C-alpha cells in the first residue's frame, strides 16, 4: 500500500490557492493559504519559486537518500526457514496491469531482476476507485520473520500539544517518501516477488514491510534533530513546519528546505500546503487558538425514542451520572407516548450530551493497546482501549458507514473490513504499539486461508506490516462502545469520492445436452454486485453446441430485460466464441442460423464482449446447466419446448437428405434412381439393410442389427461415447469399435471417428508429449576462429568464497576454446563485463554471440553494447537448448570435472576452476581431433607431467630451435585448422544422419493454430500432476526458419520469442 492509500492524518483546512513554481510549466504547481496577507503571500511565492529544486515531479527528479545516511535492514531471524510462495495465476487483465507496473518500477530503478532468491512473494492486485489496478506485494511471510523494530515513535498527544498555538503552519509530504530510502544490499533479494515475466526484488524500501515506518521515523529524527519541537514536527511520513509569528515562517521554511536539500529528500508539490492557519494533524484540529478533536459524524442522526433506551443502557458504564442526566427523558417515556415540551427538552439535552466526543486517554510509549470491533448491517466501528489499574480507558474510536456492495459482505468479511478501517484511520497507533485485537471470531484464520476471497488476501497484506496479536474477547465494556458507534454511524459519515461508477454487467453461460433434452446455465452479475442465476431445461433433443448457443441467446435476452447496455460474456465453448468473434466459420446450417440470431441480439446492446474462459472458471454456470438437463429435474426449473430457431419447417434432422434417404425410399416405397447403374448399385447395397418400426438398421457381422444414424445423431453418439458420463477420451480406433459394439452404424464412421478425436479439445491438451524430432538437424558452424561464441550460465553451485555461486561460460565454436568466470550475482552488468574482458579484449570482436533467452543476455543494455560493436546476438528458442548445444555440452564437461576434482569440498570450486579450464583446453576434442590450445596457438601446451617426468621436447630444449619451431607452427596453423574443420564437418554430418533418421516432420504454416508444451514456468502449481500437457491455442504468424515459429495468442498479443516445433503441436478447433 502506498501513502496515498492510507487515511489522511495531516490535512490543511481553509481555502487554498494554486501557484505556478516555474514559468511556462503550468503543470508544476503547489498550494498556499489563500488568506495570507499580500506581503507575506508574495514573499512566500517567490521563496518557493527560488527553491523549486526541493520538489520532484517524477521519479527521475528523485535521487534518493544516500545509503551512508540510512538504509532499510530487515534483520531476518536466521533460525527461520525462507519461504517461497507458490505462484498465483492471474486473469489477463490483471496480468497486463502487473506487466505495466513492473515496467514503471524498472524505469524508475526501484526494482531489479533477481535469480534464485531464497525468499519469494506473490503480487496482489488491488482495484482503485478509478478502475485502475495497484500492485502490492504479499510480504506476510517475510514480515513474520522480522523482529519488531523498537525505535520509539513520537507520542501523538505531545506532538499535537506542541503544534497548537502556532500562527502559521505548513503541511509537507515527501515524493514517494518510502521509496527515497534504499534497501540494504544484503536484504534486497529477500524482497523478491514473482511475475509471469520473471523474478524481481526491490532496490528501495517498498511499502508493506513490517518496520518501514520505524526506519522512516529514524531518518526524520536524524534529519530534523535540531528543529523537532522548535519549528518542525514529524510523525513518520507526516511533516509539519510551525511558526509562532507570520513574519518568521519564511525563515523556518528556509531552514527546513536547507535540511531537505542536504539529505536530497524531495517533496511532492501536489501534496504540500504552505502558509495555512489551521489544519488536521494526527486526527486533531490544531490552530493558534488551541486543539479540538476532528469531529466524527458517528452520531449525527438518532433513531426513535423507544430505541434510545437500549443505546443508553449500553453506555451506562462510560457516562458519569448517566441516570441523573437521563432521568427526565426516561420519565417521558413512561407516558402514553405524548410528545410534550418536556419530552423535547429532555431529548435535546440527551442528544447534545451523546454527540459530544467522549473523553480520550492518551497512550503511553511501549504499552499494548486493545482493539474491539463491531459490525452492523450498515456500519463498522472500533474502539481502541488502554488499560490502567485494571480500568479500560478509550484512546480513540472509529466508525465508517457501509456503502453499496460493502453492505452485502459476509459477516466475516465485514469484521475484517472493520479491522482494516481501524488500521487506516489509526495508523500512528498501529505503527507505535502492539495492537491486541480482542474478538471471538476466527478472523486471523479466515484472512490467512489460501482460498480466501481476493479482498481478504489484499487486507491481510495491508495489515502484515503491523504487530497485531489476536486474542479471544473477555471484557465487554469497550465492545459496548464499539457496538454503540456502529449502530449510530450514519450513511453520510464520510464523503464519497466523485468517481464514475461502471455500468458493465458480466455474464457466465454454459450449455449441456443429453440424449433427449438439454440444459442452460446463466449467471448474471450487475455492476453493483447483484447476482441473478438461471437454470433452464431445453425439452427437446439438442446438440451441445446448440445448447451453448441457446444459453447465449437466453442470457442476452435476460440482460436486455434487466436494462444492461454493456456486457462481458464468458463461455467455455471455443466453437461458439470463435464463430461469434469471427475467428471460426459457421458452415453447418443450424449454426449459421444461430449465429445470425446472436448477432441480431448483440446489435441491440451498446457493447458486448464475448471471451472464452477455461471450464474450471465457469463451474457455476456449468452446474446450473447440468442440473437443468438431468433426468430428475426440479419442477421449479423453467422449461422451453422449442429452440430459438423459430421456423415452420420440420426438424432438419428428419427432413435433411442424408446417406439413408435413398435406402429408406427403396425399402419403403421401392423408389429407385433413374440411372440404371445407380439403381443396380442401390439394390445391392439395400440388401444389407432393413426397416424395423420405422428405423433403418444394417445387418452386421459382429451384432445382428446395427442402427443407422444420420450425421447429427452420429455426432451425438460419438460425443457421448468419447466424453460422456462413461467416456474415456479413447483414440479413434477404440472409439470406432465402441460405436459398433454399442450397435450403431454409418458409412463414414472410421473417418468421422478419427476427425472427432483429432478435434477433441481435451484430447489435444492432455495428449502425450512428442519425443520424435520435428525437423532435420541444422549444424551450426563458425567461418573462422573466434568469430562465433556460445554463452551460458551454470548454477547455482555450492557457495564459495566471496559468495560466488554462479559460473558464466563462453566457448568458441571453431577452436573449442573455453573461458569461464565465477560470479556472485548474474546481473546484466557482470555478463557484459565478462564478454568485454574474457572474449573481446583477448580474442577480438566476434561476429556472433549465441545464448539463451535469459534476461542477462536479452536486455536493452546488452543489445546496445553488442550493436555498438557490430556483434549479432542470436538467441535460442525457449526450452530448446539444442540451439546452443556447443556450450551446453561444454557445461556438462566442466561440471563433471568439478565434481570429480572436488569430491567433498564442493565450496572450493572457484579455486579449482583455473586447473579445470587448463585440463579442458589441453584435451583433444573429438569433433576437431585437436586440443583447443593447439587450435588457438598452433602448438601443444607443456603440461605438468612433462616437468615431473621429462619428454624429448622438455629434456632437449634449445631456446633458438624452439623459437624457430614455434614460428613454423604458426605458419602451419592454417593447415591444422583446415584439417580440423574437415574432421568437424564429417563429424557433424554423421551426427545429423543419426538424428535425422528419427525425424517425423511436423510442418506448420502461417495461420495454423498450435498448442504449446506446458513447462514448469507456465504450469499451474495448484494442478500438480493432473494439469494438461499442452496450453493454448496460439496462432502461427511467422516462420523464422524451418522448425522455428513466431506465435500470437488468441487476443492478438505476439509472444516475445520464437518457439521451436519441438514444443508445438497442431491444434484442430
QUIRAPE-V631486 format. One record per run of one state. SS is the DSSP state (hx for helix, st for strand, lp for the rest). FROM is the first residue (numbers start at 0). TO is the last residue. If there is no record, write none. Layout:
BEGIN
SS:FROM:TO + SS:FROM:TO
END
This chain:
BEGIN
lp:0:1 + hx:2:4 + lp:5:8 + st:9:11 + lp:12:14 + st:15:19 + lp:20:27 + st:28:32 + lp:33:36 + hx:37:49 + lp:50:50 + hx:51:53 + st:54:55 + lp:56:57 + hx:58:60 + lp:61:70 + st:71:71 + lp:72:74 + st:75:75 + lp:76:82 + st:83:83 + lp:84:90 + hx:91:106 + lp:107:109 + st:110:112 + lp:113:118 + st:119:126 + lp:127:131 + st:132:136 + lp:137:138 + hx:139:143 + lp:144:144 + st:145:145 + lp:146:154 + hx:155:162 + lp:163:166 + st:167:171 + lp:172:172 + st:173:173 + lp:174:175 + hx:176:179 + lp:180:180 + st:181:182 + lp:183:183 + hx:184:190 + lp:191:191 + st:192:193 + lp:194:197 + st:198:201 + lp:202:202 + st:203:203 + lp:204:210 + hx:211:222 + lp:223:226 + st:227:227 + lp:228:230 + st:231:234 + lp:235:236 + st:237:242 + lp:243:247 + hx:248:262 + lp:263:265 + st:266:267 + hx:268:270 + lp:271:271 + st:272:275 + lp:276:276 + st:277:280 + lp:281:282 + st:283:286 + lp:287:288 + st:289:292 + lp:293:295 + hx:296:298 + lp:299:303 + hx:304:313 + lp:314:320 + hx:321:333 + lp:334:339 + hx:340:354 + lp:355:367 + st:368:374 + lp:375:377 + st:378:387 + lp:388:389 + st:390:400 + lp:401:402 + hx:403:407 + lp:408:409 + hx:410:424 + lp:425:425 + hx:426:431 + lp:432:433 + st:434:437 + lp:438:441 + hx:442:447 + lp:448:452 + hx:453:462 + lp:463:466 + st:467:470 + lp:471:475 + hx:476:487 + lp:488:502 + st:503:512 + lp:513:516 + st:517:524 + lp:525:529 + st:530:537 + lp:538:542 + hx:543:560 + lp:561:564 + st:565:570 + lp:571:572 + hx:573:579 + lp:580:587 + hx:588:601 + lp:602:605 + st:606:611 + lp:612:613 + hx:614:628 + lp:629:636 + st:637:639 + lp:640:650 + hx:651:654 + lp:655:659 + hx:660:668 + lp:669:674 + hx:675:685 + lp:686:687 + st:688:691 + lp:692:693 + st:694:698 + lp:699:703 + st:704:707 + lp:708:709 + hx:710:722 + lp:723:730 + hx:731:741 + lp:742:742 + st:743:744 + lp:745:747 + hx:748:758 + lp:759:759 + hx:760:764 + lp:765:786 + st:787:794 + lp:795:799 + hx:800:802 + lp:803:804 + st:805:811 + lp:812:816 + st:817:822 + lp:823:826 + hx:827:842 + lp:843:846 + st:847:850 + lp:851:858 + hx:859:867 + lp:868:870 + st:871:874 + lp:875:879 + hx:880:901 + lp:902:904 + hx:905:920 + lp:921:922 + st:923:924 + lp:925:928 + st:929:930 + hx:931:936 + lp:937:943 + hx:944:947 + lp:948:950 + hx:951:954 + lp:955:957 + hx:958:995 + lp:996:1007 + st:1008:1012 + lp:1013:1022 + hx:1023:1025 + lp:1026:1028 + st:1029:1040 + lp:1041:1042 + st:1043:1047 + lp:1048:1052 + st:1053:1053 + lp:1054:1057 + st:1058:1059 + hx:1060:1062 + st:1063:1065 + lp:1066:1068
END
